[in-house]
Amino acid sequence: MYVKIHKSYRSVVAVCDVDLIGKLFEEGKKQLHARESFYKGEDLNYEEVVKVLKIQSREDATFNIIGEKSVKAAIDAEIITEDEVAYVQGIPFLIVLL
């Protein structure tokens, strides 16, 4: 999974499954674009992603997460629950503002 942390007045944590980078998904009026410029950062394994998400959740960060593995990591990091996941063309994603 790729993790990229954008710094501003609060961190924006972008996490995306590697196989989704650069792809665009559309369903009705919904659009999900895994832009390389936004999501492609450090390539981390599952445990490392969970750790980063837990740390960032304590730092008043926001999260943009796309993909099955990435969303599962957010659930395991206790940022969200399964009920909060949205889908576009069957691709799970979430945006979290803590």
Summary of the structure (lengths in Angstrom):
residues: 98
radius of gyration: 12.3
end to end distance: 21.9
largest distance: 35.4
contacts: 294
relative contact order: 0.25
helix: 32%
strand: 36%
